[in-house]
Amino acid sequence: MSSLSFHIETFGCQMNDRDSEIMAQLLAEFCRPAPGLFDADIVMINTCSIRQKAEQKAFSLLGTLKQLKSRRPEMIIGVAGCVAQQEGDKLLARLPYVDLVLGTQNIYKLPELISKIKSGRWRQTAVSQSADFEIPPYLPDLRRGPDYKRFVTIMQGCNNFCTYCVVPYTRGREVSRKMADILAEIRHLISHGVKEITLLGQNVNSYGHDLARQVNFSTLLRETAAVEGLKRLRFTTSNPKDLNDDLIKCFAELDIICPHFHLPVQSGSNNVLKRMNRHYTIEHYRDRAAALRAARPDIALTTDIIIGFPGETEDDFQATMALVREIRYHGAYSFKYSDRPQARSAAFADKLPEEVKSRRLSLLQEEINRIAAERNKEYVGRVEEVMIEGKSRHNPGQWSGRTTANQIVNFKSSASLNPGDLVDITITEACRHSLRGQHD
């Protein structure tokens, strides 16, 4: 084993988490994991640019590494992910201590690029994107990461071009993996004890449209659900415009699909949705939410909401508040709008003052939390299947896990349990963001 060591810091979405797993597996072929960030010979920062705050966090960490590089000039610092794809060579000019800029379609070139840097061939940039790009088959190393649940990428990129979003530019156009490769990876994971699979894509509902063989996301769900040994199946993320009846039928017919659907609405106003280029109306969204609940009455709906989009009026904001009260989400991720490079909305003139966005976000989050707490109370007295995630480091006998609807449950048990175990928990108390229960 080489004396070289590596460390990866990850910001952003589950897709970045999976990409970091792949990079770690590639690096492990010729070096070992470091005890921590400041001990590593190779440091990769896997970045997110979907929101300004995530990008700022990555640059803050890179600023910290500048001093470390001055003391250890032989170390290699690399930037991967969406900021790398977005900025390209400009990152090398802005951060002269960075050695590698690695775009989203190029992570499989990581060993080759590190080798070039080590052999003295100066700094490297790999951010090319190809219309013919295919996601290569790649079987995960089960020695790293949780051994009971895993992410499986089924596609990457997006063709929707929402006006606020950088994903079509940083992840490229939609590229679906071959279904045979996906199923081979899932079977590999399950054969090594994995029980829960989450299928990943920027817009999983459009899976398969670019493949020669005529398959769609519903086909993939049914094929995955039939894999022997799988206990739970999840997926993220979906665009409401592509949520068809065939996919909804899967929730009624396939018990292995967890009753949780993350369906980003972004705004409750048709005017704002049109300016966002979301390609659906609130009436369509309501219909899809109702159809999901008719197919699976126990389903938990969660969402994303952007507050303060350019031109958002008080009436638009109140329409969003009304929708939240109507749908009664189990949870929501909500954010203030921020301009992103290349996104069309960055050029919109009617930006809202920061204090208006902050006030509206505070009101929205208060309502979201109130409704989520009420939703949690509905589980009190029920017996829920919980997948164990871990034991408390501070409270002996205290365990935590997740229900099929993705709620966190904390409970005490004297039993011998392990992460990945499925246990029945009687829910005894509803907290703001979690449940408490009793292991009988």
GULO-801251 format. One line per 4 residues: number of its first residue (from 0); their letters; for each residue x, y, z of C-alpha. Coordinates in steps of 0.02 Angstrom, whole numbers, plus 50000, padded with zeros to 5 digits. Layout:
<pts>
NUM = A = X,Y,Z | ...
</pts>
This chain:
<pts>
0 = MSSL = 50000,50000,50000 | 50064,50173,49954 | 50113,50293,50092 | 50003,50424,50009
4 = SFHI = 49839,50467,50096 | 49679,50554,50040 | 49529,50644,50111 | 49367,50700,50027
8 = ETFG = 49251,50838,50090 | 49078,50837,50012 | 48950,50977,49997 | 48777,50966,49921
12 = CQMN = 48659,50831,49864 | 48653,50641,49869 | 48725,50638,49692 | 48882,50720,49761
16 = DRDS = 48885,50593,49903 | 48885,50453,49776 | 49017,50539,49669 | 49127,50556,49824
20 = EIMA = 49107,50369,49857 | 49167,50335,49679 | 49315,50453,49697 | 49363,50372,49862
24 = QLLA = 49358,50200,49782 | 49467,50262,49637 | 49593,50343,49754 | 49598,50188,49866
28 = EFCR = 49676,50093,49721 | 49841,50182,49755 | 49828,50271,49923 | 49743,50254,50092
32 = PAPG = 49611,50358,50182 | 49688,50490,50296 | 49635,50509,50478 | 49571,50684,50437
36 = LFDA = 49575,50831,50318 | 49737,50907,50382 | 49830,50741,50377 | 49799,50701,50194
40 = DIVM = 49921,50708,50049 | 49776,50724,49926 | 49623,50828,49971 | 49470,50831,49858
44 = INTC = 49332,50959,49890 | 49172,50899,49805 | 49070,51057,49782 | 48890,51111,49755
48 = SIRQ = 48833,51271,49667 | 48644,51249,49672 | 48636,51387,49804 | 48756,51526,49846
52 = KAEQ = 48776,51469,50027 | 48842,51297,49978 | 48966,51375,49858 | 49026,51496,49992
56 = KAFS = 49056,51353,50114 | 49168,51266,49987 | 49269,51423,49954 | 49286,51453,50141
60 = LLGT = 49361,51280,50163 | 49476,51306,50014 | 49536,51467,50096 | 49582,51368,50251
64 = LKQL = 49682,51247,50145 | 49788,51388,50074 | 49890,51400,50234 | 49909,51212,50243
68 = KSRR = 49974,51209,50064 | 50103,51342,50105 | 50173,51229,50242 | 50157,51070,50139
72 = PEMI = 50182,51119,49956 | 50190,50937,49902 | 50008,50904,49948 | 49879,50899,49807
76 = IGVA = 49718,50999,49821 | 49578,50961,49700 | 49406,51039,49671 | 49269,50928,49600
80 = GCVA = 49082,50942,49576 | 48972,51081,49511 | 49081,51230,49560 | 49227,51147,49470
84 = QQEG = 49119,51120,49315 | 49050,51297,49325 | 49216,51388,49347 | 49341,51277,49256
88 = DKLL = 49511,51360,49226 | 49453,51516,49317 | 49470,51418,49479 | 49655,51391,49446
92 = ARLP = 49678,51576,49415 | 49580,51624,49570 | 49659,51492,49683 | 49841,51468,49630
96 = YVDL = 49867,51335,49766 | 49736,51219,49688 | 49811,51081,49581 | 49659,50998,49502
100 = VLGT = 49488,51052,49437 | 49378,50901,49403 | 49210,50918,49314 | 49057,50812,49341
104 = QNIY = 49081,50698,49190 | 49265,50670,49226 | 49276,50592,49399 | 49329,50424,49327
108 = KLPE = 49488,50508,49262 | 49543,50552,49438 | 49687,50424,49455 | 49758,50473,49285
112 = LISK = 49753,50659,49328 | 49833,50633,49499 | 49971,50534,49415 | 50004,50677,49294
116 = IKSG = 50015,50801,49437 | 50133,50687,49536 | 50246,50663,49384 | 50270,50851,49369
120 = RWRQ = 50151,50887,49226 | 50086,51040,49317 | 49906,51080,49364 | 49761,50990,49280
124 = TAVS = 49586,51040,49224 | 49457,50914,49161 | 49286,50993,49135 | 49239,50939,48959
128 = QSAD = 49060,50881,48932 | 49009,50767,48790 | 48839,50739,48711 | 48892,50556,48693
132 = FEIP = 48939,50535,48877 | 48889,50370,48956 | 48892,50334,49142 | 49012,50187,49154
136 = PYLP = 48969,50028,49250 | 49053,50035,49420 | 49026,49914,49562 | 49041,49995,49735
140 = DLRR = 49169,49941,49863 | 49068,49887,50014 | 49214,49916,50132 | 49172,50102,50131
144 = GPDY = 49010,50182,50180 | 48857,50106,50265 | 48834,49921,50235 | 48644,49922,50247
148 = KRFV = 48588,50063,50131 | 48663,50139,49974 | 48634,50266,49837 | 48630,50206,49657
152 = TIMQ = 48644,50335,49518 | 48523,50298,49375 | 48549,50458,49275 | 48628,50628,49284
156 = GCNN = 48598,50798,49207 | 48438,50891,49168 | 48349,50955,49012 | 48220,51066,49099
160 = FCTY = 48316,51231,49112 | 48221,51306,49258 | 48272,51488,49254 | 48350,51486,49428
164 = CVVP = 48449,51325,49408 | 48628,51285,49357 | 48609,51096,49344 | 48592,51087,49152
168 = YTRG = 48756,51183,49142 | 48853,51096,49281 | 48786,50918,49258 | 48749,50927,49073
172 = REVS = 48600,50857,48980 | 48506,50705,49042 | 48602,50543,49025 | 48520,50380,49080
176 = RKMA = 48623,50231,49135 | 48590,50066,49051 | 48462,49970,49153 | 48571,49814,49151
180 = DILA = 48713,49911,49234 | 48597,49982,49366 | 48523,49811,49409 | 48697,49732,49414
184 = EIRH = 48752,49863,49540 | 48595,49836,49645 | 48617,49647,49645 | 48799,49670,49694
188 = LISH = 48748,49781,49841 | 48611,49665,49901 | 48725,49513,49889 | 48838,49602,50014
192 = GVKE = 48698,49636,50138 | 48627,49803,50082 | 48441,49813,50121 | 48389,49987,50063
196 = ITLL = 48423,50066,49893 | 48393,50247,49843 | 48391,50279,49656 | 48469,50447,49613
200 = GQNV = 48448,50572,49473 | 48414,50757,49449 | 48246,50708,49372 | 48219,50521,49391
204 = NSYG = 48046,50530,49312 | 48124,50558,49141 | 48239,50407,49155 | 48257,50306,48995
208 = HDLA = 48201,50431,48863 | 48377,50435,48790 | 48407,50247,48788 | 48393,50141,48632
212 = RQVN = 48291,50011,48725 | 48119,50079,48764 | 48114,50085,48954 | 48053,50214,49078
216 = FSTL = 48067,50247,49263 | 47917,50139,49306 | 47998,49993,49214 | 48157,50018,49314
220 = LRET = 48060,50026,49478 | 47971,49863,49441 | 48133,49776,49391 | 48221,49839,49547
224 = AAVE = 48077,49791,49661 | 48090,49612,49596 | 48272,49593,49651 | 48274,49460,49786
228 = GLKR = 48336,49519,49955 | 48293,49704,49937 | 48191,49767,50085 | 48164,49952,50046
232 = LRFT = 48167,50055,49887 | 48173,50245,49878 | 48211,50374,49744 | 48245,50560,49722
236 = TSNP = 48217,50686,49642 | 48061,50709,49536 | 47988,50849,49430 | 47798,50862,49447
240 = KDLN = 47778,50887,49258 | 47841,50710,49227 | 47743,50622,49365 | 47629,50507,49265
244 = DDLI = 47494,50383,49314 | 47606,50233,49281 | 47731,50292,49412 | 47592,50329,49536
248 = KCFA = 47524,50154,49507 | 47691,50084,49566 | 47656,50152,49739 | 47492,50058,49744
252 = ELDI = 47563,49894,49677 | 47741,49882,49746 | 47745,49873,49935 | 47935,49879,49935
256 = ICPH = 47931,50062,49878 | 47937,50168,50034 | 47783,50280,50059 | 47880,50442,50043
260 = FHLP = 47881,50557,49892 | 47988,50714,49879 | 47895,50821,49753 | 47972,50996,49736
264 = VQSG = 47839,51129,49705 | 47956,51283,49719 | 47809,51405,49725 | 47622,51406,49751
268 = SNNV = 47595,51541,49620 | 47566,51503,49436 | 47643,51671,49392 | 47804,51627,49480
272 = LKRM = 47805,51449,49412 | 47793,51518,49235 | 47939,51637,49265 | 48035,51490,49338
276 = NRHY = 48000,51389,49178 | 47936,51242,49281 | 47815,51179,49145 | 47670,51140,49263
280 = TIEH = 47532,51233,49352 | 47477,51227,49532 | 47317,51142,49474 | 47423,51002,49396
284 = YRDR = 47527,50989,49555 | 47371,50973,49664 | 47306,50836,49551 | 47468,50737,49562
288 = AAAL = 47476,50753,49752 | 47296,50694,49766 | 47330,50547,49649 | 47481,50493,49754
292 = RAAR = 47377,50497,49913 | 47237,50400,49830 | 47360,50266,49773 | 47452,50258,49940
296 = PDIA = 47353,50336,50083 | 47500,50323,50204 | 47619,50418,50091 | 47722,50562,50164
300 = LTTD = 47745,50708,50046 | 47892,50827,50061 | 47945,50970,49949 | 48065,51111,49904
304 = IIIG = 48014,51294,49903 | 48109,51447,49843 | 48059,51610,49926 | 48089,51782,49851
308 = FPGE = 48106,51734,49668 | 48124,51892,49562 | 47955,51975,49542 | 47871,51874,49681
312 = TEDD = 47729,51983,49748 | 47645,51973,49917 | 47499,51886,49832 | 47619,51759,49756
316 = FQAT = 47693,51726,49927 | 47522,51705,50006 | 47478,51580,49869 | 47629,51477,49923
320 = MALV = 47574,51488,50105 | 47399,51431,50055 | 47468,51282,49959 | 47574,51229,50108
324 = REIR = 47419,51232,50218 | 47320,51135,50088 | 47446,50997,50050 | 47505,50986,50232
328 = YHGA = 47680,50923,50193 | 47771,50809,50314 | 47923,50919,50288 | 48000,51045,50168
332 = YSFK = 48167,51118,50120 | 48145,51305,50096 | 48272,51435,50041 | 48291,51615,49993
336 = YSDR = 48320,51643,49808 | 48498,51684,49758 | 48570,51723,49586 | 48673,51582,49512
340 = PQAR = 48800,51596,49371 | 48728,51553,49199 | 48549,51539,49264 | 48430,51651,49166
344 = SAAF = 48349,51725,49320 | 48514,51808,49367 | 48474,51934,49230 | 48296,51968,49290
348 = ADKL = 48277,52148,49345 | 48144,52139,49481 | 48247,52069,49626 | 48174,52075,49800
352 = PEEV = 48259,52161,49948 | 48348,52041,50065 | 48239,52093,50213 | 48081,52048,50116
356 = KSRR = 48149,51876,50073 | 48203,51846,50252 | 48034,51896,50323 | 47939,51785,50203
360 = LSLL = 48055,51637,50231 | 48034,51652,50419 | 47844,51652,50404 | 47847,51504,50285
364 = QEEI = 47963,51399,50393 | 47858,51433,50546 | 47706,51366,50454 | 47800,51217,50384
368 = NRIA = 47863,51170,50557 | 47690,51189,50634 | 47611,51074,50506 | 47754,50948,50514
372 = AERN = 47734,50938,50703 | 47548,50904,50681 | 47587,50772,50551 | 47707,50688,50672
376 = KEYV = 47569,50677,50804 | 47470,50567,50684 | 47598,50429,50713 | 47580,50422,50902
380 = GRVE = 47509,50253,50953 | 47555,50169,50789 | 47680,50029,50769 | 47807,50076,50634
384 = EVMI = 47942,49973,50552 | 48107,50062,50585 | 48275,50029,50503 | 48411,50052,50633
388 = EGKS = 48541,50183,50587 | 48646,50192,50744 | 48668,50199,50930 | 48686,50359,51030
392 = RHNP = 48864,50398,51084 | 48800,50492,51236 | 48648,50395,51297 | 48674,50209,51329
396 = GQWS = 48532,50106,51259 | 48470,50249,51147 | 48450,50206,50963 | 48391,50298,50808
400 = GRTT = 48321,50243,50641 | 48199,50288,50504 | 48024,50234,50461 | 47974,50187,50285
404 = ANQI = 47905,50365,50271 | 48079,50431,50314 | 48042,50500,50488 | 48181,50490,50615
408 = VNFK = 48134,50386,50768 | 48233,50388,50931 | 48201,50248,51054 | 48278,50150,51197
412 = SSAS = 48312,49965,51190 | 48415,49840,51287 | 48412,49718,51141 | 48566,49678,51038
416 = LNPG = 48538,49782,50881 | 48641,49828,50729 | 48628,49962,50594 | 48513,49896,50457
420 = DLVD = 48406,49791,50573 | 48219,49811,50545 | 48121,49823,50708 | 47943,49867,50755
424 = ITIT = 47933,50023,50863 | 47778,50088,50953 | 47776,50277,50930 | 47748,50362,51098
428 = EACR = 47787,50545,51066 | 47795,50670,50923 | 47935,50798,50924 | 47961,50944,50805
432 = HSLR = 48073,50852,50682 | 48071,50673,50744 | 47973,50538,50837 | 48006,50445,50997
436 = GQHD = 47958,50266,51025 | 47968,50107,51126 | 48049,49945,51071 | 47938,49810,51146
</pts>
